[in-house]
């Protein structure tokens, strides 16, 4: 990583954003997030069979003269799909009356379909010589067109099964991010009806003059309303924060000393503003009202009130126990009341402008920072109408495994499907009070292997999609919190479970695998590969610390034959997210590796070997079909293979690291058979060299794997780390192969 010691945090993040954008745009896999239709292709051998109808160039698309903007836009996208993917150029005709019969027509209606009293429902009526997509409303028609496109894409031809089916949405709000370098069109075709829009630093967005000392933080231009989202009828939520805190000598505290809130993070840390102070409350009220006066159509304001982002006096106070604060005013009020008061205050201000809008609180890590109970019951009991919660479906639960392993899901995971006990308790508490409850899931990431573009355990993602829809939440918020949305198969699977009737999960995944590979038999093998990856997750013993160790670095992780050796700088990186405390913390370099295994070393080693074995089976399955996948399916298939292979190389490295450390310690200690331990140690290191070499072409082919473009962290480029690792391995192998003094004892050779 190039040294740029004079850069500020904002300069570093801006530069990395530019570089990441350019690098990703040059990757072939960027098509998956830039153009949703790029994953589809037509199989020229497929034609209509018994009970099917086939669209051809003689057909046309009809909608009413009175059709709204959403319908017109979606009709245009249907034309795009048929032309781009199916090779059919159909025209759109506007008519005064859609009730008549006719042939070779795709009729799009904004009313008359679905279930009369259910917003967003629709009917898909396929007849022998025409078809109708009829929504209960424009949103229903929009989603009906998505269903129509999926049906043809899955068949790999403009062929549809004859029949009439009513579809009903199972979730009122389905929120995600715009795919990386993509558009709101792709949000819709991924099955969502809501996005984040606007938002940011509340101090920058504010127009309040209640505290003159904060005016210099205001940005000159206000963000434009999210017109692109609303052209599709998408709901919009603004995510706001107050992360930029205040030095003790900031002018605000000279003018208003009693507005000083808690000292945060460290003895030399920064201060937050006290949200129980009347002037601060006036400022907050006016600031959020400013946001909604600028954009009164916003559906909600979202803020993290747990362990980061939107600060109050119980968030990371320095020098006190959990549930306490160093702000004397708030200490006597109590954490649950202070946070509930903040939410109620903001909701009142928001609803002065838009009575239908909500303030949605995300209690991320609240149980570790300030909450008396793990499900924030005390806070929820004091929240008023107009507020709500969104919460992680699996976070902060424990998964009991064999051999006494108790895996703590301290962050995002695809091990527990959910909802966990904490999320279920929060949902019940919200329902009891008539508050909205939304469930959060990552669309592609799990910290079992956080560098993968997606964890290709599709059985688990399908089960998660079903859990999100059936848990009783008001919505599913499935967006990446740490990185871009890559638009992988994991991201697209959710929608197949979010409308009734729901097809069997195995049918969905078998059809998806067949579409990705181009034909049924290859699809069955990809389907088996996904099962093997899902089985591997069962043997994952822990979630390692953020972006550290072999489960993150994979084959770039050094073997640390000498744990006391100083490793090259290439194995150190910037953890930019540490700027949550102060900007300077995000610019400090830290080791990215472990020198010692974690947890119950012997048990974890067995678990990682079992993960490796399952993933090897997955690699064998995709390797067997790789020569037979047609060129038209290469993009989607290669995206699957990249994640499968990298996951395998990652767990092979992790297992090798654990065993290498065990053999290292045995030869340095009281080994019963030091020669056998040394021999096996050499074999493990040789295997790791082979693994690292095999991983190089995977790394070169997929920029999404490169740690340099880590979003909230940045390390040296992946290939540079792999090459440095290979140099280290050669040196380490020389040291370990020697006969005589142990390389780790006095008198042994230098290994690094």
MOTADA-V588741 format. One record per backbone hydrogen bond with DSSP energy under -1.0 kcal/mol. CO is the residue of the C=O (numbers start at 0). NH is the residue of the N-H. Records with the same first field share a line. If there is no record, write none. Layout:
CO = NH, NH
//
This chain:
3 = 6
7 = 11
8 = 12
9 = 13
10 = 14
11 = 15
12 = 16
13 = 17
14 = 18
15 = 19
16 = 20
17 = 21
18 = 22
19 = 23
20 = 24
21 = 25
23 = 26
26 = 29
27 = 30
28 = 31
29 = 33
30 = 34
34 = 37
35 = 38
36 = 39
42 = 45
48 = 51
50 = 161
52 = 159
55 = 58
59 = 105
60 = 92
61 = 107
62 = 94
63 = 66
67 = 71
68 = 72
69 = 73
70 = 74
71 = 75
72 = 76
73 = 77
74 = 78
75 = 79
76 = 80
77 = 81
78 = 82
79 = 83
80 = 84, 85
81 = 87
90 = 60
92 = 62
94 = 64
103 = 59
104 = 130
105 = 61
106 = 132
108 = 134
114 = 117
117 = 120
120 = 135
121 = 166
122 = 133
123 = 164
124 = 131
125 = 162
128 = 103
129 = 126
130 = 106
131 = 124
132 = 108
133 = 122
134 = 112
136 = 140
137 = 141
138 = 142
139 = 143
140 = 144
141 = 145
142 = 146
143 = 147
144 = 148
145 = 149
146 = 150
147 = 151
148 = 152
149 = 153
150 = 154
151 = 156
155 = 42
156 = 158
157 = 54
159 = 52
162 = 125
164 = 123
166 = 121
167 = 499
172 = 475
173 = 192, 193
174 = 477
178 = 181
183 = 187
184 = 188
185 = 189
186 = 191
187 = 190
192 = 234
193 = 175
194 = 236
199 = 240
200 = 204
201 = 205
203 = 218
210 = 213
211 = 214
213 = 216
214 = 217
224 = 226
225 = 229
226 = 230
228 = 231, 233
229 = 232
234 = 194
235 = 298
236 = 196
237 = 301
238 = 199
240 = 201
245 = 270
246 = 249
249 = 252
250 = 254
251 = 255
255 = 258
256 = 259
258 = 273
261 = 271
262 = 317
263 = 265
265 = 268
269 = 263
270 = 245
271 = 260
273 = 276
276 = 280
277 = 281
278 = 282
279 = 283
280 = 284
281 = 285
282 = 286
283 = 287
284 = 288
285 = 289
286 = 290
287 = 291
288 = 292
289 = 293
290 = 294
294 = 297
298 = 357
299 = 237
300 = 359
301 = 239
302 = 361
303 = 309
307 = 309
308 = 241
311 = 314
315 = 264
320 = 323
326 = 330
327 = 331
329 = 333
333 = 337
334 = 338
335 = 339
336 = 340
337 = 341
338 = 342
339 = 343
340 = 344
341 = 345
342 = 346
343 = 347
344 = 348
345 = 349
346 = 350
349 = 352, 353
353 = 356
357 = 300
358 = 387
359 = 302
360 = 389
361 = 304, 363
362 = 365
363 = 306
364 = 367
365 = 369, 370
372 = 375
375 = 379
376 = 380
378 = 381
379 = 382
383 = 386
385 = 358
387 = 360
388 = 437
390 = 439
392 = 419
396 = 408
398 = 406
401 = 404
404 = 400
406 = 398
407 = 409
408 = 395
411 = 446
419 = 423
420 = 424
421 = 425
422 = 426
423 = 427
424 = 428
425 = 429
426 = 430
427 = 431
428 = 432
429 = 434
435 = 388
436 = 473
437 = 390
438 = 476
439 = 392
443 = 454
445 = 448
448 = 451
454 = 456
456 = 459, 460
457 = 461
458 = 462
459 = 463
460 = 464
461 = 465
462 = 466
463 = 467
464 = 468
465 = 469
466 = 470
473 = 172
474 = 438
475 = 174
476 = 440
484 = 179
487 = 491
488 = 492
492 = 495
493 = 496
494 = 497
497 = 169
499 = 167
503 = 507
504 = 508
505 = 509
506 = 510
507 = 511
508 = 512
509 = 513
510 = 514
511 = 515
512 = 516
513 = 517
518 = 522
519 = 523
520 = 524
521 = 525
522 = 526
523 = 527
524 = 528
525 = 529
526 = 530
527 = 531
528 = 532
529 = 533
530 = 534
531 = 535
532 = 536
535 = 538
536 = 539
544 = 547
548 = 551, 552
549 = 553
552 = 555
553 = 556
561 = 564
567 = 570
568 = 571
570 = 591
572 = 589
573 = 575, 713
574 = 577
575 = 578
576 = 579
577 = 580
581 = 584
582 = 585
583 = 586
589 = 572
591 = 548
598 = 600
599 = 603
600 = 604
601 = 605
602 = 606
603 = 607
604 = 608
605 = 609
606 = 610
607 = 611
608 = 612
609 = 613
610 = 614
611 = 615
612 = 616
613 = 617
614 = 618
615 = 619
616 = 620
617 = 621
618 = 622
619 = 623
620 = 624
621 = 625
624 = 627
629 = 632
630 = 633
632 = 636
633 = 637
634 = 638
635 = 639
636 = 640
637 = 641
638 = 642
639 = 643
640 = 644
641 = 645
642 = 646
643 = 647
644 = 648
645 = 649
646 = 650
647 = 651
648 = 652
649 = 653
650 = 654
651 = 655
652 = 656
653 = 657
654 = 658
655 = 659
656 = 660
657 = 661
658 = 662
659 = 663
660 = 664
661 = 665
662 = 666
663 = 667
672 = 676
673 = 677
674 = 678
675 = 679
676 = 680
677 = 681
678 = 682
679 = 683
680 = 684
681 = 685
682 = 686
683 = 687
684 = 688
685 = 689
686 = 690
687 = 691
688 = 692
689 = 693
690 = 694
691 = 695
694 = 698
695 = 699
696 = 700
701 = 704
702 = 705
705 = 708
709 = 711
711 = 576
713 = 573
716 = 720
717 = 721
718 = 722
719 = 723
720 = 724
721 = 725
722 = 726
723 = 727
724 = 728
725 = 729
726 = 730
727 = 731
728 = 732
729 = 733
730 = 734
731 = 735
732 = 736
741 = 744
744 = 747
//
